[in-house]
Amino acid sequence: MAITRNTKAQEEVLKLMELSKHTLTVDEICELVPLKVNKTTVYRMLERFVAAGKVHFITDIDGKAHYALCNSCKEHHTLHNHIHFQCTECNHVECLPTKVEIPVLPGYQMDETQFLIVGVCKECNGK
């Protein structure tokens, strides 16, 4: 992997992700980050963060990627064993602390896991 320098934009994106209570899409990151950052640049940053084990993503029911900071990932870590929840009311996607046991599948090579539950989140359900 090429050596990359830590830019102000990268710092701001990571800070934004630290402060977020739910996952963020590239569009949300571009809108919320205090610097003007090109969408393509954000995609490239996130790809590097994913490869470094800093960030993971989940694909929502519409095929859009949502990104969140990793708590215990390592470089090139793609098998995430926690559940993600997408709310059909507010459309937020969040990481839940519930762990899922990933089975050993003899003869199969697993490259990635994604666990997404769709429904109404506790904030929207309480309205």
C-alpha positions, 0 to 999 in steps of 0.5 A: 500500500502506498504511503499516505499523509494524514491531511486536515480533511482526513482528520476532520472526517475521522473526527466527524465519524467519532462524534456521529451516533449512527453510520454516515454515507459519503453524501452526509460526510461531504455535507457535514465536514467543516471543510470543502471536500470533493466527493471522490476524495471522500470515497478514496479516504474511506477506501484507505480507512477501510483497508487500514481497519479504521472504518467498516461499511454496511450496504443499506437496503437501497445499495448505499454504503454507510461507514462507521469507525471500527472499534477492534478491526485490523488491516484488511478486516472484512468479517464484521460480526456485529449487527447493523440496524436500518430504520425505515422511518429516519433511514439511519443505519447504526451499529449495534453491540450484539455479536453474531457468531460467524459459522465455519463453512468448510470449502467456502472462502468468506470475503466479507460479512454484512448483517443488516436488520431493517425496521423502526429504531427505538427513537422513531418507535417512541414517537 
